Amino acid sequence: MQKILILGGGFGGLATANELRANLPDASITIIDKKDYFMMDLVKLWIIKGVRTFEHSKKPLQNITRKGIDYVNEAVVGIDLVGKKVKTTTKEFSYDYLVVALGVEFAPEKISGLPENGFVLYDLEHGPKIRQKILEMKSGKLGFVITGMPYKCPPAPFEAALIIDSMLKEQNVRDKIEIDFYSPAPITLPAAGPEVSQQLLQMLLYLHTKHQKSCTNQV
């Protein structure tokens, strides 16, 4: 029996496991992930908006066992490519084929001033904090910063900007808050192409210039 190890139970790992199970019914397939749940990343924006909570959005990774796929809830601490072994916190697994889909680790400390002065949009723990901060804002400036290319889920910062814009309008404080957007990309959303990127840019420019004028008129 072929042993297939998949490191990571996110979109990539789960999609791979399901595809392999459908095409290799006799293979042994195991997913290893330090998290015990799966949640679509777009839900983080809903948490900021306040229409969804984390507890009502996550699904247990253990459910994957119903499809004949094993699941191990441990962190991966070592990969031996020569010996074809993977070591977790307390166990060791051999494999015939290995899929690495561990995603990314956030490192905000590598950007000077970020941990003390900002939030990471993609960090699940920061979602409620971002929401609370937005609800407390009465005036000032809000900045969205894409710090490098490539980055996780390209549309997310733009979606967040539009969602937070709507939240500030609902609180009747939008005209007192300036929103700035910073990106190193030549166009707003390279993956979507120049036409969509231009449309998105026009939306952002409209939000910025319209309310910047309002803020200036109140000074």
C-alpha positions as CSV (number, residue, x, y, z in Angstrom):
1,M,0.0,0.0,0.0
2,Q,1.4,3.4,-1.0
3,K,1.8,5.8,2.0
4,I,1.1,9.5,1.2
5,L,1.7,12.2,3.8
6,I,0.2,15.6,3.4
7,L,1.7,18.3,5.7
8,G,-1.0,21.0,6.2
9,G,-4.7,20.9,6.4
10,G,-5.6,24.1,4.6
11,F,-7.0,24.7,1.2
12,G,-4.0,23.1,-0.6
13,G,-3.7,20.1,1.7
14,L,-7.4,19.3,1.8
15,A,-7.9,19.7,-1.9
16,T,-4.9,17.4,-2.6
17,A,-6.2,14.8,-0.1
18,N,-9.6,14.7,-1.7
19,E,-8.3,14.4,-5.2
20,L,-5.9,11.7,-4.3
21,R,-8.5,9.7,-2.4
22,A,-10.8,9.9,-5.5
23,N,-8.1,8.6,-7.8
24,L,-6.2,6.3,-5.5
25,P,-8.8,4.4,-3.5
26,D,-6.2,1.9,-2.0
27,A,-3.6,4.4,-0.9
28,S,-3.0,5.3,2.7
29,I,-3.4,9.1,3.0
30,T,-2.6,11.0,6.1
31,I,-2.9,14.8,6.8
32,I,-0.8,16.3,9.6
33,D,-1.6,19.7,10.9
34,K,-1.0,21.5,14.2
35,K,-4.4,23.1,14.0
36,D,-7.5,21.0,14.7
37,Y,-9.8,23.0,12.5
38,F,-10.2,24.4,9.0
39,M,-11.7,27.8,8.2
40,M,-12.0,29.7,5.0
41,D,-9.8,32.8,5.1
42,L,-12.5,35.0,3.8
43,V,-14.4,34.5,7.0
44,K,-11.7,36.7,8.7
45,L,-13.2,39.7,6.9
46,W,-16.7,38.7,8.0
47,I,-15.4,38.6,11.6
48,I,-14.1,42.2,11.2
49,K,-17.5,43.2,9.8
50,G,-19.2,41.5,12.7
51,V,-21.5,39.2,10.8
52,R,-19.6,36.0,11.8
53,T,-17.6,34.7,14.8
54,F,-14.7,32.3,14.7
55,E,-16.4,29.7,16.8
56,H,-19.3,29.5,14.3
57,S,-17.0,29.4,11.3
58,K,-14.4,26.6,11.9
59,K,-14.8,23.0,10.9
60,P,-13.0,20.1,12.7
61,L,-10.2,18.6,10.6
62,Q,-11.2,15.3,12.2
63,N,-14.1,15.2,9.9
64,I,-11.8,14.3,7.0
65,T,-11.5,10.8,8.5
66,R,-15.1,10.1,7.2
67,K,-13.5,10.0,3.7
68,G,-11.0,7.4,4.6
69,I,-8.2,10.0,5.2
70,D,-6.2,9.8,8.4
71,Y,-5.6,13.0,10.4
72,V,-2.9,13.7,12.9
73,N,-3.1,16.8,15.1
74,E,0.5,17.6,15.8
75,A,3.1,20.1,14.6
76,V,5.7,19.0,12.0
77,V,9.2,19.5,13.5
78,G,11.4,17.7,10.9
79,I,11.5,16.2,7.4
80,D,14.0,13.6,6.4
81,L,14.0,13.5,2.6
82,V,16.6,10.8,2.4
83,G,15.0,8.4,4.8
84,K,11.5,9.4,3.7
85,K,10.3,10.2,7.2
86,V,8.5,13.1,8.9
87,K,8.8,13.8,12.6
88,T,6.0,15.5,14.6
89,T,6.0,16.6,18.2
90,T,5.7,13.0,19.5
91,K,5.7,10.7,16.5
92,E,7.5,9.7,13.3
93,F,5.9,8.8,10.0
94,S,7.3,7.1,6.9
95,Y,6.1,7.9,3.5
96,D,6.3,6.9,-0.2
97,Y,5.1,10.3,-1.4
98,L,5.1,13.6,0.4
99,V,3.0,16.8,-0.1
100,V,4.1,19.9,1.7
101,A,1.3,22.4,2.1
102,L,2.1,24.1,5.4
103,G,1.2,27.6,4.3
104,V,3.1,30.6,5.8
105,E,4.2,31.7,9.3
106,F,3.6,35.4,10.1
107,A,6.6,37.4,11.1
108,P,5.4,40.9,11.9
109,E,8.5,41.5,14.1
110,K,10.6,41.7,11.0
111,I,8.9,45.0,10.1
112,S,10.0,47.8,12.4
113,G,7.1,49.3,14.4
114,L,4.4,47.0,13.1
115,P,3.8,44.9,16.3
116,E,3.5,48.1,18.4
117,N,1.4,50.2,15.9
118,G,-0.5,47.9,13.6
119,F,-2.4,44.7,13.0
120,V,-1.9,41.8,10.6
121,L,-5.1,41.4,8.5
122,Y,-4.4,37.7,7.9
123,D,-3.9,36.9,11.6
124,L,-7.0,35.3,13.0
125,E,-6.3,36.7,16.5
126,H,-6.1,40.2,15.1
127,G,-9.6,40.1,13.5
128,P,-11.6,41.0,16.6
129,K,-8.9,43.6,17.6
130,I,-9.2,45.3,14.2
131,R,-13.0,45.3,14.5
132,Q,-12.8,46.8,18.0
133,K,-10.4,49.5,16.9
134,I,-12.6,50.5,14.0
135,L,-15.6,50.7,16.2
136,E,-13.6,53.0,18.6
137,M,-12.3,55.3,15.8
138,K,-13.9,58.8,15.7
139,S,-11.3,60.6,13.6
140,G,-7.8,60.3,12.2
141,K,-6.0,58.3,9.5
142,L,-6.2,54.6,8.6
143,G,-3.5,53.0,6.5
144,F,-3.5,49.7,4.6
145,V,0.0,48.5,3.7
146,I,1.1,45.6,1.5
147,T,4.7,45.2,2.6
148,G,6.0,42.9,-0.2
149,M,5.3,40.7,-3.2
150,P,4.0,38.0,-3.4
151,Y,1.6,38.0,-0.5
152,K,-1.2,35.9,0.8
153,C,-4.7,36.3,-0.8
154,P,-4.1,39.3,-3.0
155,P,-7.7,40.7,-3.0
156,A,-8.0,40.6,0.9
157,P,-6.5,44.1,1.7
158,F,-8.7,45.8,-0.9
159,E,-11.8,43.9,0.3
160,A,-10.9,44.9,3.9
161,A,-10.6,48.6,2.9
162,L,-14.0,48.6,1.3
163,I,-15.6,46.7,4.2
164,I,-14.1,49.1,6.8
165,D,-15.1,52.0,4.7
166,S,-18.7,50.8,4.9
167,M,-18.3,50.3,8.7
168,L,-17.1,53.8,9.2
169,K,-20.1,55.1,7.2
170,E,-22.5,53.2,9.4
171,Q,-20.9,54.8,12.4
172,N,-21.3,58.3,10.8
173,V,-17.5,59.0,11.2
174,R,-16.2,58.2,7.7
175,D,-15.8,61.9,6.7
176,K,-13.5,62.4,9.7
177,I,-11.2,59.5,8.9
178,E,-8.7,59.4,6.0
179,I,-7.9,56.0,4.4
180,D,-4.6,55.6,2.7
181,F,-3.4,52.5,0.7
182,Y,0.2,51.6,0.0
183,S,1.3,48.8,-2.3
184,P,4.6,47.8,-4.1
185,A,2.7,46.3,-7.0
186,P,2.7,48.1,-10.4
187,I,-1.1,47.6,-10.5
188,T,-3.6,47.0,-7.8
189,L,-4.3,43.4,-8.5
190,P,-1.9,41.8,-10.9
191,A,-3.5,38.3,-10.7
192,A,-6.8,39.8,-12.0
193,G,-5.2,41.7,-14.9
194,P,-5.0,45.4,-15.9
195,E,-8.7,46.0,-16.6
196,V,-10.0,44.8,-13.2
197,S,-7.0,46.4,-11.5
198,Q,-7.9,49.8,-13.1
199,Q,-11.5,49.4,-11.9
200,L,-10.4,48.6,-8.4
201,L,-8.0,51.6,-8.4
202,Q,-10.8,53.9,-9.4
203,M,-12.9,52.7,-6.5
204,L,-10.0,53.3,-4.1
205,L,-9.2,56.7,-5.5
206,Y,-12.9,57.7,-5.2
207,L,-13.0,56.6,-1.6
208,H,-9.8,58.5,-0.8
209,T,-10.4,61.8,-2.7
210,K,-14.1,62.1,-1.7
211,H,-13.5,61.7,2.0
212,Q,-10.2,63.5,2.0
213,K,-12.0,66.6,0.8
214,S,-14.6,66.2,3.5
215,C,-11.8,65.9,6.1
216,T,-10.1,69.0,4.7
217,N,-13.3,71.0,4.7
218,Q,-13.8,70.3,8.4
219,V,-10.3,71.6,9.5
